[in-house]
Amino acid sequence: MFSKTKKDKKTYGIIGLGRFGYALATELAESGADLLVMDRDETKVRELRELTENAFVVQNLDKASLAESGIRNCDVAVVCIGEQISTSILTTLHLVSLGIPTVIAKANSMEHGEILEKLGAHVVYPERDMALRLAHQLEASQVLDFIQLSEKINITKVDTPKIMENCSVKQLDLRKRFGLNIVAIENSLTVLQDIHPDYILREHDILYLAGSKESVISFSDWIARDGGTKG
């Protein structure tokens, strides 16, 4: 059973290790937080055991099972089950009734969120918030187009920002810094698909970048923040 290790340290319970729950658990663990995680997927739970010893495979999220896990000892419990709405609602109801000080629940629609709020949970909309942030960043940056190929891969067309002009591809190292790969460079003469690391970016070069939505946001943030920094 999970229990607090330090009275002055906040403890968190994460239920559901999908993309949102897994990323949240990883960030909290790496920040040194006391953490309990649970999911039906034994593989994901096993991976998280490298970050917290309180990682449990739980097939049934009824009130008794949740209480037995010790999650009621957490200061904050986060329900990261967005797709299975009935499970999300029942789990949230159980956590609130267990007296956990703060219950946060992920919702995938406004209707879902309204129900969760009525149960006493703080509601978050990760996909909506990510989309709004991305839209804001795209409008504020030099991004010309954005195409989602899959949930993990996007192609972004962007004018070369001033701060990147006269820098080589190797010097900028967008892959290491942002997780973005330059798949093509278009200029007035041609479209380059075999990008050499020593290629020097010029004014009016158009870059085609491949990477995740999060990588695009990180890149856009860098450009918006004082134009980024060279090197």
Secondary structure, 3 states (H helix, E strand, C coil): CCCCCCCCCCEEEEECCCHHHHHHHHHHHHCCCEEEEEECCHHHHHHHCCCCCCEEECCCCCHHHHHHHCHHHCCEEEECCCCCHHHHHHHHHHHHHCCCCEEEEECCCHHHHHHHHHCCCEEECHHHHHHHHHHHHHHHCCEEEEEECCCCCEEEEEECCHHHCCCEHHHHCHHHHHCCEEEEEECCCCEECCCCCCCECCCCCEEEEEECHHHHHHHHHHHHCCCCCCC
